[in-house]
Amino acid sequence: VSRLLGYFESYLSLLFKNSLGVTYSEFLLETRIRVSCQLLENTELSIEEIAESTGYADVRFFRRNFIKIMNLTPLKYRKALLKKGVHA
């Protein structure tokens, strides 16, 4: 992104943090997990397919990041939705 805009990474990172209050990496992580939650809720895609569609080549890394943000695994998240009657 920094190359595309013609800025140094450090400068762009500072602008991003000052504007949104989070780093670009934190923003990207939270966005990917938010989209994966929507996919878990609204589709029947497998966890592997959701990981891939949200930019993760490694499903284990996806699960680790999902747990970091949501405090439970993607599968437990989906099962909790099903118990509440929310499903694709």
PyRosetta script that sets phi, psi and omega in degrees:
from pyrosetta import init, pose_from_sequence

init()
pose = pose_from_sequence("VSRLLGYFESYLSLLFKNSLGVTYSEFLLETRIRVSCQLLENTELSIEEIAESTGYADVRFFRRNFIKIMNLTPLKYRKALLKKGVHA")
pose.set_psi(1, -43.3)
pose.set_omega(1, -178.1)
pose.set_phi(2, -62.5)
pose.set_psi(2, -39.6)
pose.set_omega(2, 178.2)
pose.set_phi(3, -63.6)
pose.set_psi(3, -42.8)
pose.set_omega(3, -179.9)
pose.set_phi(4, -60.3)
pose.set_psi(4, -39.6)
pose.set_omega(4, -179.3)
pose.set_phi(5, -87.7)
pose.set_psi(5, -11.4)
pose.set_omega(5, 178.1)
pose.set_phi(6, 80.7)
pose.set_psi(6, 27.3)
pose.set_omega(6, 178.3)
pose.set_phi(7, -115.9)
pose.set_psi(7, 157.8)
pose.set_omega(7, 170.8)
pose.set_phi(8, -69.9)
pose.set_psi(8, 146.5)
pose.set_omega(8, 179.6)
pose.set_phi(9, -55.8)
pose.set_psi(9, -43.8)
pose.set_omega(9, -176.6)
pose.set_phi(10, -63.1)
pose.set_psi(10, -39.1)
pose.set_omega(10, 179.9)
pose.set_phi(11, -68.8)
pose.set_psi(11, -45.5)
pose.set_omega(11, 179.5)
pose.set_phi(12, -63.4)
pose.set_psi(12, -39.5)
pose.set_omega(12, 177.9)
pose.set_phi(13, -62.3)
pose.set_psi(13, -41.5)
pose.set_omega(13, 178.2)
pose.set_phi(14, -64.2)
pose.set_psi(14, -44.8)
pose.set_omega(14, 177.1)
pose.set_phi(15, -59.7)
pose.set_psi(15, -43.8)
pose.set_omega(15, -179.1)
pose.set_phi(16, -62.5)
pose.set_psi(16, -48.2)
pose.set_omega(16, -179.2)
pose.set_phi(17, -62.9)
pose.set_psi(17, -42.4)
pose.set_omega(17, -179.8)
pose.set_phi(18, -67.5)
pose.set_psi(18, -33.8)
pose.set_omega(18, -178.1)
pose.set_phi(19, -79.7)
pose.set_psi(19, -42.5)
pose.set_omega(19, -172.8)
pose.set_phi(20, -110.3)
pose.set_psi(20, -11.4)
pose.set_omega(20, 178.4)
pose.set_phi(21, 82.4)
pose.set_psi(21, 1.8)
pose.set_omega(21, 176.6)
pose.set_phi(22, -135.9)
pose.set_psi(22, 157.8)
pose.set_omega(22, 176.9)
pose.set_phi(23, -74.1)
pose.set_psi(23, 164.7)
pose.set_omega(23, 177.9)
pose.set_phi(24, -60.2)
pose.set_psi(24, -41.8)
pose.set_omega(24, 179.8)
pose.set_phi(25, -62.1)
pose.set_psi(25, -42.9)
pose.set_omega(25, 178.1)
pose.set_phi(26, -64.3)
pose.set_psi(26, -42.5)
pose.set_omega(26, 178.4)
pose.set_phi(27, -61.2)
pose.set_psi(27, -46.1)
pose.set_omega(27, -179.8)
pose.set_phi(28, -63.4)
pose.set_psi(28, -45.0)
pose.set_omega(28, 178.4)
pose.set_phi(29, -59.3)
pose.set_psi(29, -49.7)
pose.set_omega(29, -178.7)
pose.set_phi(30, -64.1)
pose.set_psi(30, -37.0)
pose.set_omega(30, 178.5)
pose.set_phi(31, -66.3)
pose.set_psi(31, -45.3)
pose.set_omega(31, 179.1)
pose.set_phi(32, -61.2)
pose.set_psi(32, -42.0)
pose.set_omega(32, -179.1)
pose.set_phi(33, -69.9)
pose.set_psi(33, -39.1)
pose.set_omega(33, 177.6)
pose.set_phi(34, -60.6)
pose.set_psi(34, -44.0)
pose.set_omega(34, 178.4)
pose.set_phi(35, -65.6)
pose.set_psi(35, -39.7)
pose.set_omega(35, 179.3)
pose.set_phi(36, -64.7)
pose.set_psi(36, -36.1)
pose.set_omega(36, 175.8)
pose.set_phi(37, -61.4)
pose.set_psi(37, -42.2)
pose.set_omega(37, 178.0)
pose.set_phi(38, -62.8)
pose.set_psi(38, -40.8)
pose.set_omega(38, 179.0)
pose.set_phi(39, -68.2)
pose.set_psi(39, -38.6)
pose.set_omega(39, 176.6)
pose.set_phi(40, -62.9)
pose.set_psi(40, -35.5)
pose.set_omega(40, -178.2)
pose.set_phi(41, -79.1)
pose.set_psi(41, -37.0)
pose.set_omega(41, -168.4)
pose.set_phi(42, -110.8)
pose.set_psi(42, 0.2)
pose.set_omega(42, 179.2)
pose.set_phi(43, -135.0)
pose.set_psi(43, 172.0)
pose.set_omega(43, 173.8)
pose.set_phi(44, -108.7)
pose.set_psi(44, 19.7)
pose.set_omega(44, 178.0)
pose.set_phi(45, -60.2)
pose.set_psi(45, 147.9)
pose.set_omega(45, 176.5)
pose.set_phi(46, -71.3)
pose.set_psi(46, 163.8)
pose.set_omega(46, 177.4)
pose.set_phi(47, -59.0)
pose.set_psi(47, -39.9)
pose.set_omega(47, 179.7)
pose.set_phi(48, -63.4)
pose.set_psi(48, -42.7)
pose.set_omega(48, 179.0)
pose.set_phi(49, -66.2)
pose.set_psi(49, -38.1)
pose.set_omega(49, 178.5)
pose.set_phi(50, -67.7)
pose.set_psi(50, -42.6)
pose.set_omega(50, 177.9)
pose.set_phi(51, -57.4)
pose.set_psi(51, -48.7)
pose.set_omega(51, -179.3)
pose.set_phi(52, -63.2)
pose.set_psi(52, -42.3)
pose.set_omega(52, -176.5)
pose.set_phi(53, -72.1)
pose.set_psi(53, -15.7)
pose.set_omega(53, 177.0)
pose.set_phi(54, -104.3)
pose.set_psi(54, 15.4)
pose.set_omega(54, 170.8)
pose.set_phi(55, 96.2)
pose.set_psi(55, 12.1)
pose.set_omega(55, 179.8)
pose.set_phi(56, -103.4)
pose.set_psi(56, 123.3)
pose.set_omega(56, 175.8)
pose.set_phi(57, -82.9)
pose.set_psi(57, -23.5)
pose.set_omega(57, -176.7)
pose.set_phi(58, -116.0)
pose.set_psi(58, 113.7)
pose.set_omega(58, -176.9)
pose.set_phi(59, -64.4)
pose.set_psi(59, -30.8)
pose.set_omega(59, 177.9)
pose.set_phi(60, -64.8)
pose.set_psi(60, -39.7)
pose.set_omega(60, 177.8)
pose.set_phi(61, -67.0)
pose.set_psi(61, -38.8)
pose.set_omega(61, 175.3)
pose.set_phi(62, -59.4)
pose.set_psi(62, -49.6)
pose.set_omega(62, 179.9)
pose.set_phi(63, -59.1)
pose.set_psi(63, -43.9)
pose.set_omega(63, -180.0)
pose.set_phi(64, -59.7)
pose.set_psi(64, -45.0)
pose.set_omega(64, 179.0)
pose.set_phi(65, -69.3)
pose.set_psi(65, -36.6)
pose.set_omega(65, 178.0)
pose.set_phi(66, -61.4)
pose.set_psi(66, -46.8)
pose.set_omega(66, 179.2)
pose.set_phi(67, -62.1)
pose.set_psi(67, -40.0)
pose.set_omega(67, 179.9)
pose.set_phi(68, -58.0)
pose.set_psi(68, -40.2)
pose.set_omega(68, -177.2)
pose.set_phi(69, -89.0)
pose.set_psi(69, -42.4)
pose.set_omega(69, -170.9)
pose.set_phi(70, -100.4)
pose.set_psi(70, -11.3)
pose.set_omega(70, -179.3)
pose.set_phi(71, 64.9)
pose.set_psi(71, 21.9)
pose.set_omega(71, 172.0)
pose.set_phi(72, -160.0)
pose.set_psi(72, 164.7)
pose.set_omega(72, -178.4)
pose.set_phi(73, -75.4)
pose.set_psi(73, 161.1)
pose.set_omega(73, 176.3)
pose.set_phi(74, -58.5)
pose.set_psi(74, -39.2)
pose.set_omega(74, -179.7)
pose.set_phi(75, -65.5)
pose.set_psi(75, -43.2)
pose.set_omega(75, 178.0)
pose.set_phi(76, -65.6)
pose.set_psi(76, -35.5)
pose.set_omega(76, 176.6)
pose.set_phi(77, -61.3)
pose.set_psi(77, -47.9)
pose.set_omega(77, -179.9)
pose.set_phi(78, -63.0)
pose.set_psi(78, -42.8)
pose.set_omega(78, 179.3)
pose.set_phi(79, -63.4)
pose.set_psi(79, -37.8)
pose.set_omega(79, 177.6)
pose.set_phi(80, -63.3)
pose.set_psi(80, -38.8)
pose.set_omega(80, 177.0)
pose.set_phi(81, -63.6)
pose.set_psi(81, -41.1)
pose.set_omega(81, -179.8)
pose.set_phi(82, -64.4)
pose.set_psi(82, -38.7)
pose.set_omega(82, 178.0)
pose.set_phi(83, -63.1)
pose.set_psi(83, -33.4)
pose.set_omega(83, 179.7)
pose.set_phi(84, -80.8)
pose.set_psi(84, -7.6)
pose.set_omega(84, -179.6)
pose.set_phi(85, 88.3)
pose.set_psi(85, 12.4)
pose.set_omega(85, 177.2)
pose.set_phi(86, -98.1)
pose.set_psi(86, 121.9)
pose.set_omega(86, 178.7)
pose.set_phi(87, -156.7)
pose.set_psi(87, 166.5)
pose.set_omega(87, -177.6)
pose.set_phi(88, -67.4)
pose.dump_pdb("model.pdb")
